[in-house]
């Protein structure tokens, strides 16, 4: 008899856990975002050109990416307000990685990636 109660109690706990997960999923994914935080869920276009902008790297509100400046790829950075072209050279600078205020990338200045 105790075994039956234990099984029923375990099943009830499992059902409650699933319900909690479903409710949290609804709150996080489906529930409307309050007006004060509506911009948190918006898509923001970072570039507006005909060039190929790719390989974004995000960290702490900043974004680094590679983009074509006319003849080759260069590295760009957006700090939340302003876009800055980090590299401007004849080398192909690609695949930026942003962390803790620093950007690393590889470039092809003399025929090999460095």
ABEGO torsion letter per residue (X at the ends): XAAAAAAAAAAAAAAAAAAAAAAAAAAAAABBBBAAAAAAABBBBABBBABBBBGBBBBGGBBBBBBBAGABBBBBBBAGABBBBABBBABBBBGBBBBGGBBBBBBBAAGBBX
